[in-house]
Amino acid sequence: MNINLTVRSNRQPGTFNGRARVALPLWVCAAFLLAGGVVGCGSVKEIPPPPPAAEQTPVPQQTLRPPKKNPPVQLMRLEPAIKRAVTARLNSWQASIETRDLDKHLQHYADRIDAYYLAANVNRDFVRTERGRAFEKFDTFKLQLINVDISLQTSDEVIITFDKTWDFRRAANYSNGLVQQELIMRKIDKQWFIVSEKDLEIYRYQNS
């Protein structure tokens, strides 16, 4: 026996108010039970509301701290006395080239030199050979140092950068140009000596 059961309700589709009451005649209940159905018959059966959703434990929020900033680099102050001594040493080095005084020129260099242009870890005799070759090739030397900057690295070491123009000549032989050069001087036994000499950038160069 087929039974079509229709329950009318004022509830809109898709909604549920938590409780529903269904009361049917006993003969309908008996027939529906024989068909394997389950329903409240002759009495009111309350459908319990769904269990509340499990409460989620709030996740504690971490406090983000800004990254630590490195302290600014503290540049060492160049004392006027050091600047005067280094400047005098630089002027003397320049004059020794222009006068082609090789012995005086070598007095500006330490016994061991960290860098001499493309060479590394050389001694003063190496400078004698290299500079002596230039002194023999030319007899007129003109140098000009501009944009001189002296920075103190430690209490006994300075870096000197400058733009150098030169013009060396002997008869038809010549060499001239413009470079940015770097000298490093170190204080040894109360005197400033060159421990590094190299070109940082070559702007112009001509050679016969």
C-alpha positions as a Markdown table, in Angstrom:
| # | Residue | x | y | z |
|---|---|---|---|---|
| 1 | Met | 0.0 | 0.0 | 0.0 |
| 2 | Asn | 1.5 | 3.4 | -1.0 |
| 3 | Ile | 0.8 | 6.3 | 1.2 |
| 4 | Asn | 1.5 | 9.9 | 0.1 |
| 5 | Leu | 2.2 | 12.0 | 3.2 |
| 6 | Thr | 2.0 | 15.7 | 2.9 |
| 7 | Val | 2.7 | 18.0 | 5.8 |
| 8 | Arg | 1.9 | 21.7 | 5.3 |
| 9 | Ser | 4.0 | 24.3 | 7.1 |
| 10 | Asn | 4.4 | 28.0 | 7.0 |
| 11 | Arg | 8.2 | 27.6 | 7.2 |
| 12 | Gln | 10.0 | 28.8 | 4.1 |
| 13 | Pro | 12.2 | 26.3 | 2.3 |
| 14 | Gly | 15.8 | 26.2 | 3.6 |
| 15 | Thr | 14.8 | 27.4 | 7.1 |
| 16 | Phe | 14.4 | 25.6 | 10.3 |
| 17 | Asn | 13.1 | 27.1 | 13.6 |
| 18 | Gly | 14.5 | 24.4 | 15.8 |
| 19 | Arg | 11.2 | 22.8 | 16.8 |
| 20 | Ala | 8.5 | 21.0 | 14.8 |
| 21 | Arg | 5.2 | 19.4 | 15.9 |
| 22 | Val | 3.6 | 16.7 | 13.8 |
| 23 | Ala | 0.3 | 15.1 | 14.9 |
| 24 | Leu | -1.3 | 12.4 | 12.7 |
| 25 | Pro | -4.3 | 10.2 | 13.0 |
| 26 | Leu | -3.7 | 6.7 | 14.5 |
| 27 | Trp | -4.7 | 4.8 | 11.4 |
| 28 | Val | -2.2 | 6.7 | 9.4 |
| 29 | Cys | 0.5 | 6.0 | 12.0 |
| 30 | Ala | -0.2 | 2.3 | 11.9 |
| 31 | Ala | 0.0 | 2.1 | 8.2 |
| 32 | Phe | 3.2 | 4.2 | 8.1 |
| 33 | Leu | 4.8 | 2.0 | 10.8 |
| 34 | Leu | 4.1 | -1.1 | 8.8 |
| 35 | Ala | 5.8 | 0.5 | 5.9 |
| 36 | Gly | 8.9 | 1.0 | 8.0 |
| 37 | Gly | 8.5 | 4.7 | 8.7 |
| 38 | Val | 9.1 | 6.5 | 11.9 |
| 39 | Val | 6.9 | 9.4 | 13.0 |
| 40 | Gly | 5.2 | 10.7 | 16.2 |
| 41 | Cys | 1.7 | 9.2 | 16.3 |
| 42 | Gly | -1.1 | 10.5 | 18.5 |
| 43 | Ser | 1.4 | 12.6 | 20.4 |
| 44 | Val | 3.7 | 15.5 | 19.9 |
| 45 | Lys | 7.4 | 14.7 | 19.5 |
| 46 | Glu | 9.8 | 17.6 | 19.8 |
| 47 | Ile | 12.9 | 17.5 | 17.5 |
| 48 | Pro | 15.8 | 18.9 | 19.5 |
| 49 | Pro | 17.8 | 21.8 | 18.0 |
| 50 | Pro | 21.2 | 21.0 | 16.5 |
| 51 | Pro | 24.1 | 21.1 | 18.9 |
| 52 | Pro | 25.9 | 24.4 | 18.9 |
| 53 | Ala | 29.1 | 24.6 | 16.9 |
| 54 | Ala | 32.2 | 23.9 | 18.8 |
| 55 | Glu | 33.8 | 27.0 | 20.1 |
| 56 | Gln | 37.3 | 27.6 | 18.6 |
| 57 | Thr | 40.0 | 28.6 | 21.0 |
| 58 | Pro | 41.3 | 32.0 | 19.7 |
| 59 | Val | 44.9 | 31.9 | 18.6 |
| 60 | Pro | 47.0 | 34.4 | 20.5 |
| 61 | Gln | 48.5 | 36.9 | 18.2 |
| 62 | Gln | 52.2 | 37.5 | 18.2 |
| 63 | Thr | 53.5 | 41.0 | 18.6 |
| 64 | Leu | 55.8 | 41.8 | 15.7 |
| 65 | Arg | 58.8 | 43.9 | 16.7 |
| 66 | Pro | 60.5 | 46.0 | 14.1 |
| 67 | Pro | 64.0 | 44.7 | 13.1 |
| 68 | Lys | 66.9 | 46.2 | 14.8 |
| 69 | Lys | 68.8 | 48.8 | 12.8 |
| 70 | Asn | 72.5 | 48.7 | 12.6 |
| 71 | Pro | 74.0 | 51.8 | 14.2 |
| 72 | Pro | 75.4 | 54.3 | 11.7 |
| 73 | Val | 79.1 | 53.9 | 10.9 |
| 74 | Gln | 81.1 | 56.3 | 12.9 |
| 75 | Leu | 83.8 | 57.9 | 10.7 |
| 76 | Met | 87.0 | 58.7 | 12.4 |
| 77 | Arg | 87.7 | 62.4 | 12.6 |
| 78 | Leu | 90.8 | 63.5 | 10.7 |
| 79 | Glu | 92.8 | 65.6 | 13.1 |
| 80 | Pro | 94.3 | 68.8 | 11.6 |
| 81 | Ala | 97.8 | 67.7 | 12.6 |
| 82 | Ile | 97.4 | 64.4 | 10.8 |
| 83 | Lys | 96.1 | 66.2 | 7.7 |
| 84 | Arg | 99.0 | 68.6 | 7.7 |
| 85 | Ala | 101.6 | 65.8 | 8.0 |
| 86 | Val | 100.0 | 63.7 | 5.3 |
| 87 | Thr | 99.6 | 66.6 | 2.9 |
| 88 | Ala | 103.2 | 67.6 | 3.4 |
| 89 | Arg | 104.2 | 64.0 | 2.7 |
| 90 | Leu | 102.1 | 63.9 | -0.5 |
| 91 | Asn | 103.6 | 67.2 | -1.7 |
| 92 | Ser | 107.1 | 65.8 | -1.1 |
| 93 | Trp | 106.3 | 62.6 | -3.0 |
| 94 | Gln | 105.1 | 64.7 | -6.0 |
| 95 | Ala | 108.2 | 66.9 | -5.9 |
| 96 | Ser | 110.5 | 63.9 | -5.9 |
| 97 | Ile | 108.9 | 62.7 | -9.2 |
| 98 | Glu | 109.1 | 66.1 | -10.9 |
| 99 | Thr | 112.8 | 66.5 | -9.9 |
| 100 | Arg | 113.6 | 62.9 | -10.9 |
| 101 | Asp | 115.2 | 62.3 | -7.4 |
| 102 | Leu | 115.0 | 58.6 | -7.2 |
| 103 | Asp | 116.6 | 58.2 | -3.7 |
| 104 | Lys | 114.3 | 60.9 | -2.2 |
| 105 | His | 111.3 | 59.3 | -3.9 |
| 106 | Leu | 112.0 | 55.9 | -2.4 |
| 107 | Gln | 112.1 | 57.5 | 1.1 |
| 108 | His | 108.3 | 57.8 | 0.9 |
| 109 | Tyr | 107.7 | 54.1 | 0.7 |
| 110 | Ala | 107.6 | 51.5 | 3.5 |
| 111 | Asp | 110.0 | 48.5 | 3.4 |
| 112 | Arg | 107.0 | 46.2 | 2.4 |
| 113 | Ile | 104.3 | 47.5 | 0.0 |
| 114 | Asp | 100.9 | 45.8 | -0.1 |
| 115 | Ala | 100.1 | 46.9 | -3.7 |
| 116 | Tyr | 102.0 | 48.7 | -6.4 |
| 117 | Tyr | 99.7 | 49.0 | -9.3 |
| 118 | Leu | 99.2 | 45.5 | -10.6 |
| 119 | Ala | 101.9 | 44.0 | -8.3 |
| 120 | Ala | 101.2 | 42.8 | -4.8 |
| 121 | Asn | 103.4 | 42.4 | -1.7 |
| 122 | Val | 106.6 | 43.9 | -3.1 |
| 123 | Asn | 109.5 | 45.7 | -1.5 |
| 124 | Arg | 111.1 | 49.1 | -1.9 |
| 125 | Asp | 113.6 | 47.7 | -4.4 |
| 126 | Phe | 110.7 | 46.8 | -6.7 |
| 127 | Val | 109.6 | 50.4 | -6.7 |
| 128 | Arg | 113.2 | 51.5 | -7.5 |
| 129 | Thr | 113.3 | 49.4 | -10.6 |
| 130 | Glu | 109.9 | 50.4 | -11.9 |
| 131 | Arg | 110.2 | 54.2 | -11.2 |
| 132 | Gly | 113.9 | 54.2 | -12.2 |
| 133 | Arg | 112.9 | 52.9 | -15.7 |
| 134 | Ala | 110.5 | 55.9 | -16.1 |
| 135 | Phe | 113.2 | 58.4 | -14.8 |
| 136 | Glu | 115.6 | 57.0 | -17.5 |
| 137 | Lys | 113.0 | 57.2 | -20.3 |
| 138 | Phe | 111.9 | 60.8 | -19.7 |
| 139 | Asp | 113.7 | 63.9 | -18.5 |
| 140 | Thr | 110.8 | 66.3 | -18.0 |
| 141 | Phe | 108.1 | 65.4 | -15.5 |
| 142 | Lys | 105.0 | 67.5 | -14.7 |
| 143 | Leu | 102.3 | 66.4 | -12.3 |
| 144 | Gln | 99.1 | 68.0 | -11.0 |
| 145 | Leu | 97.0 | 66.6 | -8.2 |
| 146 | Ile | 93.5 | 67.9 | -7.8 |
| 147 | Asn | 90.4 | 66.8 | -5.9 |
| 148 | Val | 92.5 | 65.5 | -3.1 |
| 149 | Asp | 90.6 | 63.6 | -0.4 |
| 150 | Ile | 92.2 | 62.2 | 2.8 |
| 151 | Ser | 90.2 | 59.8 | 5.0 |
| 152 | Leu | 91.4 | 58.3 | 8.2 |
| 153 | Gln | 90.9 | 54.5 | 8.4 |
| 154 | Thr | 92.7 | 53.9 | 11.7 |
| 155 | Ser | 94.7 | 56.1 | 14.0 |
| 156 | Asp | 97.8 | 55.2 | 11.9 |
| 157 | Glu | 96.5 | 54.7 | 8.4 |
| 158 | Val | 94.9 | 57.0 | 5.8 |
| 159 | Ile | 93.6 | 56.6 | 2.3 |
| 160 | Ile | 94.3 | 59.4 | -0.1 |
| 161 | Thr | 92.4 | 59.7 | -3.4 |
| 162 | Phe | 93.0 | 62.4 | -6.1 |
| 163 | Asp | 92.8 | 63.0 | -9.8 |
| 164 | Lys | 96.3 | 63.1 | -11.3 |
| 165 | Thr | 97.4 | 64.6 | -14.6 |
| 166 | Trp | 100.9 | 64.0 | -15.9 |
| 167 | Asp | 103.0 | 64.9 | -18.8 |
| 168 | Phe | 106.4 | 63.2 | -19.2 |
| 169 | Arg | 108.7 | 64.0 | -22.1 |
| 170 | Arg | 112.1 | 63.4 | -23.7 |
| 171 | Ala | 112.6 | 64.6 | -27.3 |
| 172 | Ala | 110.0 | 62.6 | -29.3 |
| 173 | Asn | 109.0 | 60.4 | -26.4 |
| 174 | Tyr | 106.1 | 61.4 | -24.3 |
| 175 | Ser | 103.5 | 60.0 | -21.9 |
| 176 | Asn | 100.5 | 62.0 | -20.6 |
| 177 | Gly | 97.0 | 61.3 | -19.3 |
| 178 | Leu | 94.5 | 61.7 | -16.5 |
| 179 | Val | 93.7 | 59.1 | -13.8 |
| 180 | Gln | 92.1 | 58.8 | -10.5 |
| 181 | Gln | 94.7 | 57.5 | -8.1 |
| 182 | Glu | 94.8 | 56.1 | -4.6 |
| 183 | Leu | 97.6 | 56.1 | -2.1 |
| 184 | Ile | 97.5 | 54.4 | 1.3 |
| 185 | Met | 99.9 | 55.7 | 3.9 |
| 186 | Arg | 100.7 | 54.1 | 7.2 |
| 187 | Lys | 102.3 | 55.7 | 10.2 |
| 188 | Ile | 105.5 | 53.8 | 11.1 |
| 189 | Asp | 107.9 | 55.1 | 13.7 |
| 190 | Lys | 106.2 | 58.5 | 13.7 |
| 191 | Gln | 106.5 | 58.9 | 9.9 |
| 192 | Trp | 104.0 | 58.4 | 7.1 |
| 193 | Phe | 105.0 | 55.8 | 4.5 |
| 194 | Ile | 103.2 | 54.7 | 1.3 |
| 195 | Val | 102.1 | 51.0 | 1.6 |
| 196 | Ser | 99.8 | 51.0 | -1.5 |
| 197 | Glu | 99.8 | 52.8 | -4.8 |
| 198 | Lys | 97.3 | 52.1 | -7.7 |
| 199 | Asp | 95.1 | 53.7 | -10.3 |
| 200 | Leu | 91.3 | 53.5 | -9.6 |
| 201 | Glu | 90.2 | 54.7 | -13.0 |
| 202 | Ile | 92.0 | 55.8 | -16.2 |
| 203 | Tyr | 90.2 | 58.7 | -17.8 |
| 204 | Arg | 92.8 | 59.4 | -20.6 |
| 205 | Tyr | 96.1 | 58.0 | -21.6 |
| 206 | Gln | 98.6 | 58.6 | -24.4 |
| 207 | Asn | 102.0 | 57.2 | -24.9 |
| 208 | Ser | 104.6 | 57.3 | -27.7 |
